[in-house]
Amino acid sequence: TDPLWMTPPNAEPFDLSTLQGKPCWGGLDFGWRDDYAAFVLVFKVEEVYYVLCWFWLPKEGRRKKWVPPTAEFIGAGLVTLTPGNDTDMQTIYKQIKECRAKYDLRGIAYDPNNARKQGQDLQAEGFNVIEFYQTQKNYNEPCRLLETLLKTGRLRHGGNKVLRWMASNAATEENGLGLIMPKKKRSTEKIDGICALTMALSQAMLSSEVVVPTITWI
């Protein structure tokens, strides 16, 4: 998966400013309350999907911050440490509001299991919130789309190192009906960003709106 993930043009950088004001859809994975949380935006520009992502860790949470790759992510500013030993919802809400101010954020998919209050908070702030239960039935189509986008070079994630690490931790689980969903290769690894990406894709793939491509390569 990793060579495919990093194959051009999937991993090539792009000019973030060209996405300003463009329609996008979010996927939000709160993870465990004392571990990684992830928010991913997906922009559909014609048949190409552009990805932006944010990650957080509670400073006093259980995950060791001084060991690789987490220490590298924090040092590079790719993961934001938040105060306390629990997920700091206000920091996440602030980032989501900043995204709404900059982009045309159409909706946010999230798993209401253990997070219904957070969904209600976002809805109270005027966000279009979509409940996405993490089942094979819900994941199947966006997972298969993700595979297709990677194979055809139409998932532009810019080579984000945290998302790449989580992609390397991910596999797919198939049930007797042939439906698939993401799963961890090992129980101790993290795939929150991949789950959030797939949830965002589940909404972006439903859009029939054509956006004029204005992406500038750097």
Disulfide bonds with the S-S distance in Angstrom:
none
